[in-house]
Amino acid sequence: MTATVSVAVPRKGRPLEAVLERLAARTGDTDLADDVISTLRYEKAITKGAKREHRDVYQRLRAYSDIESATAPEYTLLRDDREGFPRRVVFDSVTFATDDLRIRLVGREEPFRSLRTHSFALGFDSADLVLEEVVGLTADPLEDLSGVNERIDPHDTDVRVVTGLGDTVYHTLMGTPDAIDAGGGSPLDREFLADYAGDLCISPRYERLVEAVLGTDVVEDLTFTYAAEDREEEAAIAASGLGVYLTMSGSTARDHGLELGERLFPSETVLMANTAETDDAAERAIDLFETSDLDSELVVQ
């Protein structure tokens, strides 16, 4: 009998695309994944004003739906707070099939919290959220995903990280040449910060993450500053001198005169499992997703 496993995923963005691409690679159903990705990218372009569309959002939603198929992609509407865009088409569900398993991806605003409330056995979300919500803070810095589960209090949650999908951008230390010279010179790394006392510009939503990846001893001598809502983070870091922010190529940081330092932690889409809800079918679904070298290091306890 073919089992169905429901998996919580984000409704849009890079993490959802990473999940779809992984499933396409493992099931061979690239057309299905491409259909969802292209639809959501088109809707994003409309939301940002890069595309014009004569149909209203409800007409497009009807056009995307296939009421005759229970496994075809489904979408829903999400309110957009920006003026002129009251609704946005986002992902709702789709089903991929293998010989003995159906994987039903279900869109959720907060997949990680859906696992914490035992609504799902499996889910995907950014590793950042795990650090921000459940990872314990210690003097030792958290440097990679393999150390995350050891920092999760089993009395706090049954959710554990299983594997990463490799869609990695990094929380990276960066600074102006003048600030680096004033702090003792390069290299701009964890050791630099260990001897540094002063301002460190970060995004407010990443404060606890930064504390985890740097360690509490280092953070004691730092004063966190934050970018204004209407200002680019890289611009704020350039004004402050030193900071931590997400970057892939570093081009935007360099445009603001910043030098890139150590990559402190990967911001990666991760598969998570609620160990209290995981059954045989869920274990088979985990096998379908796992591929990276990291899998041997991440142990679900």
C-alpha positions as CSV (number, residue, x, y, z in Angstrom):
1,M,0.0,0.0,0.0
2,T,1.3,3.4,-1.0
3,A,1.6,5.7,2.0
4,T,1.2,9.5,2.0
5,V,3.4,11.7,4.0
6,S,2.5,15.4,4.5
7,V,5.5,17.7,4.8
8,A,5.2,21.4,5.9
9,V,7.0,23.8,3.6
10,P,7.2,27.6,3.2
11,R,4.6,29.2,0.9
12,K,7.2,31.0,-1.3
13,G,10.8,31.9,-1.7
14,R,14.2,30.2,-1.9
15,P,13.5,27.4,0.7
16,L,10.4,26.2,-1.2
17,E,12.2,26.2,-4.5
18,A,15.0,24.1,-2.9
19,V,12.5,21.5,-1.7
20,L,10.9,21.3,-5.1
21,E,14.2,20.9,-6.8
22,R,15.3,18.2,-4.4
23,L,12.0,16.3,-5.0
24,A,12.3,16.7,-8.8
25,A,15.8,15.3,-8.7
26,R,14.8,12.3,-6.6
27,T,11.4,11.5,-8.3
28,G,12.2,12.6,-11.8
29,D,9.1,14.8,-12.0
30,T,10.9,17.9,-13.1
31,D,7.8,19.3,-15.0
32,L,5.8,19.4,-11.8
33,A,8.4,21.2,-9.9
34,D,9.1,23.6,-12.7
35,D,5.4,24.4,-13.0
36,V,5.2,25.5,-9.3
37,I,8.4,27.4,-9.4
38,S,7.6,29.3,-12.6
39,T,4.1,30.2,-11.4
40,L,5.4,31.6,-8.1
41,R,8.2,33.5,-9.7
42,Y,5.7,35.0,-12.1
43,E,3.5,36.0,-9.2
44,K,6.5,37.5,-7.4
45,A,7.3,39.6,-10.5
46,I,3.7,40.9,-10.6
47,T,3.9,41.8,-6.9
48,K,7.1,43.7,-7.4
49,G,5.7,45.5,-10.5
50,A,8.1,43.8,-12.9
51,K,5.3,42.2,-14.8
52,R,1.8,43.5,-15.8
53,E,-1.2,41.2,-15.8
54,H,-4.7,42.0,-17.2
55,R,-6.3,39.3,-15.0
56,D,-7.0,40.0,-11.4
57,V,-5.6,37.8,-8.7
58,Y,-8.8,35.7,-8.4
59,Q,-8.9,35.0,-12.1
60,R,-5.2,33.9,-12.0
61,L,-5.9,31.7,-9.0
62,R,-8.7,29.9,-10.9
63,A,-6.5,29.5,-13.9
64,Y,-3.8,27.8,-11.9
65,S,-6.1,25.4,-10.2
66,D,-6.9,21.9,-11.5
67,I,-10.1,20.7,-9.7
68,E,-10.0,17.3,-11.4
69,S,-6.7,16.3,-9.8
70,A,-6.1,15.8,-6.1
71,T,-2.4,15.9,-6.5
72,A,-1.9,18.8,-8.9
73,P,-0.5,22.1,-7.6
74,E,-2.8,24.3,-5.6
75,Y,-2.4,27.9,-4.6
76,T,-3.9,30.3,-2.2
77,L,-4.0,34.0,-1.5
78,L,-1.8,35.8,1.0
79,R,-2.3,39.4,2.1
80,D,0.5,41.7,1.0
81,D,0.8,44.7,3.3
82,R,2.2,47.0,0.6
83,E,-0.3,49.5,-0.8
84,G,-1.7,48.5,-4.2
85,F,-1.1,44.7,-3.7
86,P,-3.7,43.5,-1.2
87,R,-3.4,39.8,-2.2
88,R,-0.6,37.6,-3.5
89,V,-0.8,34.1,-5.0
90,V,1.3,31.7,-2.9
91,F,1.8,28.0,-2.7
92,D,-0.7,25.7,-0.9
93,S,0.0,22.1,-1.8
94,V,1.2,19.6,-4.4
95,T,1.9,15.8,-4.4
96,F,5.0,14.0,-5.7
97,A,4.9,10.2,-6.1
98,T,7.4,7.4,-6.0
99,D,6.7,3.6,-6.3
100,D,5.8,3.2,-2.7
101,L,5.3,6.8,-1.3
102,R,3.4,10.0,-2.0
103,I,5.0,13.2,-0.6
104,R,2.4,15.9,-0.1
105,L,4.0,19.3,0.3
106,V,1.7,21.6,2.3
107,G,2.3,25.3,2.5
108,R,2.5,26.9,5.9
109,E,3.4,30.4,7.1
110,E,5.7,29.0,9.8
111,P,6.7,25.3,9.0
112,F,9.1,25.1,11.9
113,R,6.3,26.0,14.4
114,S,3.9,23.6,12.7
115,L,6.4,20.8,13.6
116,R,6.8,22.1,17.2
117,T,3.0,21.9,17.7
118,H,3.0,18.3,16.3
119,S,0.9,19.2,13.3
120,F,3.4,17.5,11.0
121,A,6.1,14.8,11.4
122,L,8.4,16.4,8.8
123,G,8.9,20.0,7.5
124,F,11.4,22.3,5.8
125,D,12.4,25.8,7.0
126,S,15.4,28.0,7.3
127,A,18.0,26.8,9.8
128,D,18.0,30.4,11.0
129,L,14.7,29.9,12.7
130,V,16.0,26.9,14.7
131,L,18.8,29.1,16.0
132,E,16.5,32.0,16.8
133,E,13.9,29.9,18.7
134,V,15.3,26.8,20.3
135,V,19.1,26.5,20.2
136,G,20.7,27.1,23.6
137,L,23.3,29.9,24.1
138,T,26.7,28.9,25.4
139,A,30.2,30.4,25.5
140,D,31.2,28.1,22.7
141,P,30.3,29.4,19.2
142,L,28.0,27.3,17.0
143,E,29.8,27.0,13.7
144,D,27.8,24.6,11.5
145,L,24.6,22.6,11.2
146,S,26.2,19.5,12.7
147,G,26.2,21.1,16.1
148,V,22.6,22.3,16.1
149,N,20.9,19.2,17.6
150,E,23.2,19.1,20.6
151,R,22.1,22.6,21.5
152,I,18.4,21.8,21.5
153,D,16.9,21.1,24.9
154,P,14.8,17.8,24.5
155,H,12.4,19.2,27.2
156,D,11.7,22.2,24.9
157,T,10.9,20.5,21.7
158,D,10.8,17.2,19.9
159,V,12.0,18.8,16.6
160,R,15.5,17.9,15.3
161,V,17.4,18.9,12.2
162,V,17.9,16.0,9.8
163,T,19.7,17.3,6.8
164,G,20.4,20.5,4.8
165,L,19.5,21.1,1.1
166,G,22.7,22.9,0.2
167,D,20.9,26.1,-0.9
168,T,23.4,28.0,1.2
169,V,24.0,31.7,1.8
170,Y,26.1,32.7,4.8
171,H,25.8,34.9,7.8
172,T,29.1,36.7,7.1
173,L,31.3,39.0,9.1
174,M,32.1,42.2,7.2
175,G,33.6,45.6,7.8
176,T,35.1,48.7,6.5
177,P,38.9,48.8,6.0
178,D,39.2,51.6,8.6
179,A,37.3,49.6,11.2
180,I,39.3,46.5,10.5
181,D,42.6,48.4,10.9
182,A,41.4,50.1,14.1
183,G,40.5,46.7,15.5
184,G,43.9,45.2,14.9
185,G,43.9,44.4,11.3
186,S,42.9,41.4,9.2
187,P,41.9,38.6,9.1
188,L,38.4,39.5,10.0
189,D,37.3,36.4,11.8
190,R,36.1,35.1,15.1
191,E,39.5,35.7,16.7
192,F,39.3,39.3,15.6
193,L,35.9,39.7,17.4
194,A,37.2,38.0,20.5
195,D,39.7,40.9,20.9
196,Y,37.2,43.6,19.8
197,A,34.9,45.7,21.9
198,G,32.5,48.0,20.3
199,D,29.6,48.3,17.9
200,L,28.4,45.4,15.7
201,C,25.6,46.2,13.3
202,I,23.1,43.3,12.7
203,S,19.6,42.8,11.7
204,P,17.3,42.7,14.7
205,R,15.7,39.4,13.7
206,Y,19.1,37.7,13.8
207,E,20.2,38.9,17.3
208,R,19.8,35.5,19.0
209,L,21.4,33.8,16.0
210,V,24.4,36.0,16.2
211,E,24.7,35.3,19.9
212,A,24.7,31.6,19.2
213,V,27.2,31.6,16.4
214,L,29.6,33.9,18.2
215,G,29.3,32.6,21.7
216,T,28.2,34.4,24.8
217,D,31.7,35.3,25.9
218,V,32.4,37.2,22.7
219,V,29.0,38.9,22.7
220,E,29.6,40.4,26.2
221,D,32.0,43.0,24.7
222,L,29.8,43.8,21.7
223,T,27.1,46.5,21.4
224,F,24.5,45.6,18.8
225,T,23.3,48.3,16.5
226,Y,20.6,48.0,13.9
227,A,19.8,49.3,10.5
228,A,16.8,51.6,10.1
229,E,13.8,50.0,8.4
230,D,14.3,52.0,5.2
231,R,18.0,51.4,4.9
232,E,20.0,48.6,3.4
233,E,21.8,46.5,6.0
234,E,25.1,46.7,4.1
235,A,24.8,50.5,4.1
236,A,24.2,50.5,7.9
237,I,27.2,48.2,8.4
238,A,29.3,50.6,6.4
239,A,28.3,53.5,8.6
240,S,28.8,51.5,11.8
241,G,32.1,49.9,10.7
242,L,31.6,46.2,11.5
243,G,28.6,43.9,11.1
244,V,27.1,40.6,10.3
245,Y,24.7,40.0,7.4
246,L,23.7,37.4,4.9
247,T,25.6,37.3,1.6
248,M,26.3,34.9,-1.2
249,S,28.7,36.6,-3.6
250,G,29.3,39.7,-1.5
251,S,28.8,42.1,-4.4
252,T,26.4,44.4,-2.5
253,A,28.7,44.5,0.5
254,R,31.6,45.5,-1.8
255,D,29.5,48.1,-3.4
256,H,29.3,49.8,0.0
257,G,33.0,49.6,0.5
258,L,32.9,46.6,2.9
259,E,35.5,43.8,3.1
260,L,34.1,40.2,3.7
261,G,35.4,38.3,6.6
262,E,34.7,34.8,8.0
263,R,31.5,33.0,7.0
264,L,30.0,32.4,10.5
265,F,27.0,30.2,9.8
266,P,25.1,28.8,6.8
267,S,21.6,30.1,6.2
268,E,20.3,26.9,4.6
269,T,17.0,25.2,4.1
270,V,16.9,22.2,6.4
271,L,14.7,19.1,6.7
272,M,13.4,18.8,10.3
273,A,11.6,15.9,12.0
274,N,9.4,15.8,15.0
275,T,10.7,12.6,16.6
276,A,7.5,12.0,18.5
277,E,5.5,11.9,15.2
278,T,8.0,10.1,12.9
279,D,6.8,6.7,11.7
280,D,8.0,4.2,9.1
281,A,6.5,6.2,6.2
282,A,8.2,9.4,7.4
283,E,11.5,7.6,7.7
284,R,11.1,6.5,4.0
285,A,10.4,10.2,3.1
286,I,13.6,11.2,5.0
287,D,15.6,8.7,2.9
288,L,14.1,10.3,-0.2
289,F,15.4,13.7,0.7
290,E,18.8,12.9,2.2
291,T,21.8,13.2,-0.1
292,S,24.5,15.5,1.4
293,D,27.6,14.6,3.3
294,L,26.1,16.4,6.2
295,D,23.6,13.6,6.7
296,S,26.1,11.4,8.4
297,E,26.8,14.1,11.0
298,L,23.2,15.1,11.8
299,V,21.7,12.5,14.1
300,V,18.0,12.7,15.0
301,Q,17.9,11.7,18.7
